[in-house]
Amino acid sequence: AQQPGTPLSDQEYHQFFKFLRISIQASTACHLRELYGCTNSLVQRLDEYENHGVIPPGPICSELPGNTFFHNFCTFSLYRCIMKKYFLKV
């Protein structure tokens, strides 16, 4: 383990910025969703890409504790965006 206050190693920097790039991309996808809605063709393509080509029909069950479900993938995705839980899965 590194001493507190020392810079990250090259490998640690790589992981740090890889995570930031992914988070920024997820945030950008959320902005598109908020601006254009779930019926926008680009947003639908992103949803299809995330789900191996098919947007799942509802209800959607998530990994959230308490057996939380959403009426459709759109409301699930909007929840992830609002809560900034970009990597929460169904």
QUICORQUI-V871663 format. One record per residue. N is the residue number from 0. RES is the residue in one small letter. PHI is phi in whole degrees, 0 to 359 (NA if undefined). OMEGA is omega as a letter, one per 20 degrees, with the letter a starting at -180 (none if undefined). D_CENTER is the distance of its C-alpha to the mean C-alpha in Angstrom with 2 decimals. Layout:
((N:RES:PHI:OMEGA:D_CENTER) (N:RES:PHI:OMEGA:D_CENTER))
//
This chain:
((0:a:NA:a:29.76) (1:q:283:r:30.08) (2:q:288:r:32.17) (3:p:304:r:30.46) (4:g:92:r:30.62) (5:t:270:a:30.85) (6:p:292:r:28.58) (7:l:292:r:25.96) (8:s:287:r:27.26) (9:d:303:r:26.35) (10:q:294:r:24.10) (11:e:296:r:22.42) (12:y:297:r:21.90) (13:h:301:r:20.37) (14:q:295:a:17.77) (15:f:300:a:17.24) (16:f:285:r:16.71) (17:k:298:r:14.62) (18:f:298:a:12.03) (19:l:298:r:12.55) (20:r:299:a:12.26) (21:i:295:r:8.87) (22:s:296:r:7.74) (23:i:295:r:9.93) (24:q:295:r:8.69) (25:a:295:r:5.12) (26:s:296:r:7.57) (27:t:295:r:9.91) (28:a:299:r:8.14) (29:c:294:r:7.94) (30:h:298:r:11.55) (31:l:299:a:12.55) (32:r:298:a:11.53) (33:e:292:a:13.46) (34:l:286:a:16.28) (35:y:249:r:16.93) (36:g:84:a:15.66) (37:c:285:a:14.51) (38:t:272:r:17.85) (39:n:296:a:17.50) (40:s:297:r:18.05) (41:l:294:r:15.51) (42:v:297:r:12.68) (43:q:296:r:14.23) (44:r:295:r:14.42) (45:l:296:r:10.73) (46:d:296:r:10.37) (47:e:295:r:13.38) (48:y:299:a:12.27) (49:e:295:a:9.29) (50:n:244:r:12.11) (51:h:54:r:15.01) (52:g:98:a:16.62) (53:v:224:r:16.74) (54:i:281:a:14.80) (55:p:294:r:15.70) (56:p:286:r:18.21) (57:g:277:i:18.14) (58:p:285:a:18.42) (59:i:251:r:15.09) (60:c:262:a:15.39) (61:s:245:r:12.67) (62:e:281:a:13.05) (63:l:295:r:13.90) (64:p:296:r:17.54) (65:g:94:r:20.00) (66:n:57:a:19.08) (67:t:290:r:16.93) (68:f:230:a:16.60) (69:f:234:a:15.56) (70:h:295:r:17.91) (71:n:203:a:15.66) (72:f:294:r:12.27) (73:c:299:a:12.32) (74:t:293:r:12.95) (75:f:298:a:10.31) (76:s:295:r:7.61) (77:l:297:r:9.77) (78:y:301:r:9.98) (79:r:302:a:6.41) (80:c:294:a:7.10) (81:i:297:a:10.56) (82:m:274:a:10.18) (83:k:56:r:7.71) (84:k:254:a:6.29) (85:y:300:a:2.66) (86:f:254:r:4.25) (87:l:291:a:6.50) (88:k:251:r:8.28) (89:v:269:none:11.12))
//
